[in-house]
Amino acid sequence: MNNLLLNIEVARIASDDYVGFTFFVGAMAMMAASAFFFLSLSSFDNKWRTSILVSGLITFIAAVHYWYMRDYWSGFAESPVFFRYVDWVLTVPLMCVEFYLILKVAGAKKSLMWRLIAWSVIMLVTGYFGEAVYREQAWFWGLLSGIAYFAIVYEIWFGAAKKLAVAAGGEILSAHKTLCWFVLVGWAIYPIGYMAGTPGWYEPIFGGLQLDVVYNLGDAVNKIGFGLVIYNLATIAMKKKATA
Ligand SMILES: *C/C=C(C)/C=C/C=C(C)/C=C/C1=C(C)CCCC1(C)C
């Protein structure tokens, strides 16, 4: 074979490298989901297009980060902590925007959106401090992050967002409920990854797991799942309109 070609550096993903493998599959899944959401845009009317577009942006931003994180891992065999959090700080607020967008029909105010965004940023910045800066106090920063997480859970399950969803009723209420479950159960995957990858009293419980594998699983479930809930809601609403 041509030597020039052989000199190109391509790291092989070992068959037991679950981190490398899930970065690879994650990048592909995020790209496929983005194509799906973007290409479906034309089958929705204006009322739904922004929501579908945001679903696509969430997976697209993740796809770009995954492409880089996949390289980073294969080059350094190190967690791409910083880019992980850059990805989250862009995509998680957009997921909060999705709640606002579907509840707008029931009169959701921008202040609800900003409140959810603020909690999500607090949740991520404190998580970053624990994971990257003050690792010895990871439990403390994780706790602060967890409080912000529960503020989001409270707001959507019992607070203003819940009331608006009930007022909207029908397919909006059921989509809201599904998204609430994603946040309560799907997002709870992340603190498990955090505890697997930072020092603390919880090490004997979660130490056997790999932080990046857990995060990659969480991202696939939540980013693509969230988008599909919105897609499903918009599809039902369009069908209803067509038969009305
Ligand atoms: C697409 C990315 C998503 C949905 C990321 C969500 C991330 C979280 C819900 C992270 C939560 C954390 C805690 C609740 C405590 C420990 C620190 C974090 C940041 C991992």
The ligand as an ORCA input file, in Angstrom:
! r2SCAN-3c Opt
* xyz 0 1
  C     -28.745     17.537     26.016
  C     -28.205     17.648     27.302
  C     -28.916     17.571     28.464
  C     -30.397     17.350     28.494
  C     -28.164     17.702     29.675
  C     -28.673     17.705     30.901
  C     -27.820     17.770     32.023
  C     -28.216     17.665     33.328
  C     -29.641     17.510     33.720
  C     -27.163     17.701     34.337
  C     -27.367     17.668     35.646
  C     -26.359     17.626     36.731
  C     -26.852     17.466     38.022
  C     -28.322     17.474     38.317
  C     -25.970     17.287     39.206
  C     -24.561     16.951     38.847
  C     -24.059     17.823     37.757
  C     -24.864     17.711     36.465
  C     -24.518     18.972     35.668
  C     -24.362     16.474     35.698
*
